[in-house]
Amino acid sequence: MIFMKKIIETEGMCCKKCAERAEKKLLLSDGVSGARANYKKGVILVETSLSDEALTSIVTEAGFSVKEVRERKGIFAR
């Protein structure tokens, strides 16, 4: 299984509890080894083997809109 680092841009995360809910939903999914949400920036950094469509579905189920899923390039990329 190959894990890639991806960035999920979201709408609707307004507080720390929202970010925690998104992280928990992702971390409970097979194919996700790490997730960190930043509600102030509206992004979730995820290490995953899942497709963009699967990630979008998981985040949508958690109650948030997904604007974009893209590969994270480099250590400081956003």
PyRosetta script that sets phi, psi and omega in degrees:
from pyrosetta import init, pose_from_sequence

init()
pose = pose_from_sequence("MIFMKKIIETEGMCCKKCAERAEKKLLLSDGVSGARANYKKGVILVETSLSDEALTSIVTEAGFSVKEVRERKGIFAR")
pose.set_psi(1, 128.0)
pose.set_omega(1, -179.9)
pose.set_phi(2, -101.4)
pose.set_psi(2, 124.5)
pose.set_omega(2, 178.6)
pose.set_phi(3, -99.6)
pose.set_psi(3, 133.4)
pose.set_omega(3, 177.6)
pose.set_phi(4, -116.5)
pose.set_psi(4, 151.5)
pose.set_omega(4, 174.3)
pose.set_phi(5, -92.4)
pose.set_psi(5, 127.2)
pose.set_omega(5, -178.4)
pose.set_phi(6, -131.3)
pose.set_psi(6, 159.5)
pose.set_omega(6, 176.2)
pose.set_phi(7, -117.2)
pose.set_psi(7, 128.7)
pose.set_omega(7, 175.7)
pose.set_phi(8, -110.4)
pose.set_psi(8, 116.5)
pose.set_omega(8, 176.0)
pose.set_phi(9, -89.0)
pose.set_psi(9, 129.2)
pose.set_omega(9, -174.2)
pose.set_phi(10, -125.1)
pose.set_psi(10, 168.4)
pose.set_omega(10, 168.8)
pose.set_phi(11, -130.1)
pose.set_psi(11, 140.2)
pose.set_omega(11, 174.8)
pose.set_phi(12, 110.7)
pose.set_psi(12, -9.4)
pose.set_omega(12, 175.7)
pose.set_phi(13, -82.7)
pose.set_psi(13, 112.1)
pose.set_omega(13, -174.1)
pose.set_phi(14, -114.2)
pose.set_psi(14, -7.0)
pose.set_omega(14, -177.4)
pose.set_phi(15, -155.2)
pose.set_psi(15, 176.8)
pose.set_omega(15, -179.1)
pose.set_phi(16, -62.0)
pose.set_psi(16, -38.4)
pose.set_omega(16, 179.3)
pose.set_phi(17, -62.9)
pose.set_psi(17, -39.2)
pose.set_omega(17, 176.9)
pose.set_phi(18, -61.7)
pose.set_psi(18, -46.0)
pose.set_omega(18, -179.8)
pose.set_phi(19, -61.4)
pose.set_psi(19, -42.3)
pose.set_omega(19, 178.9)
pose.set_phi(20, -63.7)
pose.set_psi(20, -39.1)
pose.set_omega(20, 178.9)
pose.set_phi(21, -63.4)
pose.set_psi(21, -43.5)
pose.set_omega(21, 178.9)
pose.set_phi(22, -64.1)
pose.set_psi(22, -45.1)
pose.set_omega(22, 178.7)
pose.set_phi(23, -59.6)
pose.set_psi(23, -47.4)
pose.set_omega(23, -177.2)
pose.set_phi(24, -61.3)
pose.set_psi(24, -44.5)
pose.set_omega(24, -179.3)
pose.set_phi(25, -60.7)
pose.set_psi(25, -43.1)
pose.set_omega(25, 179.2)
pose.set_phi(26, -67.7)
pose.set_psi(26, -45.1)
pose.set_omega(26, -176.5)
pose.set_phi(27, -66.6)
pose.set_psi(27, -23.5)
pose.set_omega(27, 177.6)
pose.set_phi(28, -80.8)
pose.set_psi(28, -5.6)
pose.set_omega(28, -178.5)
pose.set_phi(29, -90.9)
pose.set_psi(29, 137.0)
pose.set_omega(29, 173.2)
pose.set_phi(30, -64.3)
pose.set_psi(30, 137.1)
pose.set_omega(30, 179.0)
pose.set_phi(31, 98.3)
pose.set_psi(31, 4.0)
pose.set_omega(31, 176.6)
pose.set_phi(32, -121.9)
pose.set_psi(32, 119.6)
pose.set_omega(32, -178.8)
pose.set_phi(33, -101.9)
pose.set_psi(33, -12.8)
pose.set_omega(33, 178.8)
pose.set_phi(34, -165.1)
pose.set_psi(34, 146.5)
pose.set_omega(34, 178.1)
pose.set_phi(35, -152.9)
pose.set_psi(35, 134.1)
pose.set_omega(35, 176.0)
pose.set_phi(36, -138.4)
pose.set_psi(36, 118.7)
pose.set_omega(36, -178.4)
pose.set_phi(37, -101.6)
pose.set_psi(37, 142.1)
pose.set_omega(37, 175.5)
pose.set_phi(38, -123.3)
pose.set_psi(38, 101.2)
pose.set_omega(38, -175.6)
pose.set_phi(39, -68.0)
pose.set_psi(39, -28.5)
pose.set_omega(39, 179.8)
pose.set_phi(40, -67.2)
pose.set_psi(40, -35.9)
pose.set_omega(40, 178.9)
pose.set_phi(41, -93.6)
pose.set_psi(41, -14.2)
pose.set_omega(41, -179.7)
pose.set_phi(42, 71.4)
pose.set_psi(42, 33.7)
pose.set_omega(42, -179.3)
pose.set_phi(43, -129.8)
pose.set_psi(43, 154.6)
pose.set_omega(43, 172.9)
pose.set_phi(44, -126.1)
pose.set_psi(44, 124.7)
pose.set_omega(44, 174.6)
pose.set_phi(45, -93.5)
pose.set_psi(45, 127.7)
pose.set_omega(45, -174.5)
pose.set_phi(46, -136.5)
pose.set_psi(46, 143.2)
pose.set_omega(46, 172.9)
pose.set_phi(47, -111.0)
pose.set_psi(47, 117.4)
pose.set_omega(47, -167.6)
pose.set_phi(48, -152.5)
pose.set_psi(48, 160.3)
pose.set_omega(48, 171.2)
pose.set_phi(49, -110.3)
pose.set_psi(49, 3.9)
pose.set_omega(49, -177.6)
pose.set_phi(50, -81.0)
pose.set_psi(50, 158.0)
pose.set_omega(50, 176.6)
pose.set_phi(51, -74.0)
pose.set_psi(51, 163.0)
pose.set_omega(51, 177.0)
pose.set_phi(52, -60.3)
pose.set_psi(52, -37.7)
pose.set_omega(52, -179.9)
pose.set_phi(53, -64.2)
pose.set_psi(53, -41.8)
pose.set_omega(53, 179.2)
pose.set_phi(54, -65.5)
pose.set_psi(54, -41.8)
pose.set_omega(54, 177.6)
pose.set_phi(55, -62.6)
pose.set_psi(55, -43.1)
pose.set_omega(55, 178.4)
pose.set_phi(56, -59.2)
pose.set_psi(56, -43.8)
pose.set_omega(56, 180.0)
pose.set_phi(57, -61.9)
pose.set_psi(57, -44.5)
pose.set_omega(57, -179.6)
pose.set_phi(58, -63.0)
pose.set_psi(58, -46.3)
pose.set_omega(58, -178.2)
pose.set_phi(59, -68.0)
pose.set_psi(59, -36.3)
pose.set_omega(59, 177.0)
pose.set_phi(60, -64.7)
pose.set_psi(60, -41.9)
pose.set_omega(60, 177.2)
pose.set_phi(61, -61.7)
pose.set_psi(61, -29.1)
pose.set_omega(61, 178.5)
pose.set_phi(62, -76.8)
pose.set_psi(62, -10.4)
pose.set_omega(62, 175.0)
pose.set_phi(63, 106.9)
pose.set_psi(63, 16.2)
pose.set_omega(63, -177.3)
pose.set_phi(64, -123.6)
pose.set_psi(64, 152.0)
pose.set_omega(64, 175.4)
pose.set_phi(65, -87.5)
pose.set_psi(65, 143.6)
pose.set_omega(65, 177.9)
pose.set_phi(66, -107.2)
pose.set_psi(66, 122.5)
pose.set_omega(66, 177.5)
pose.set_phi(67, -86.8)
pose.set_psi(67, -38.9)
pose.set_omega(67, -176.0)
pose.set_phi(68, -163.2)
pose.set_psi(68, 146.5)
pose.set_omega(68, 169.7)
pose.set_phi(69, -122.6)
pose.set_psi(69, 127.8)
pose.set_omega(69, 179.9)
pose.set_phi(70, -144.3)
pose.set_psi(70, 160.5)
pose.set_omega(70, 178.0)
pose.set_phi(71, -71.2)
pose.set_psi(71, 140.0)
pose.set_omega(71, 177.0)
pose.set_phi(72, -88.3)
pose.set_psi(72, 122.5)
pose.set_omega(72, -178.0)
pose.set_phi(73, -108.9)
pose.set_psi(73, 125.8)
pose.set_omega(73, 176.6)
pose.set_phi(74, 77.3)
pose.set_psi(74, 167.7)
pose.set_omega(74, -175.3)
pose.set_phi(75, -75.0)
pose.set_psi(75, -31.6)
pose.set_omega(75, -177.3)
pose.set_phi(76, -106.5)
pose.set_psi(76, 8.3)
pose.set_omega(76, -177.8)
pose.set_phi(77, -66.5)
pose.set_psi(77, 151.1)
pose.set_omega(77, 177.4)
pose.set_phi(78, -124.7)
pose.dump_pdb("model.pdb")
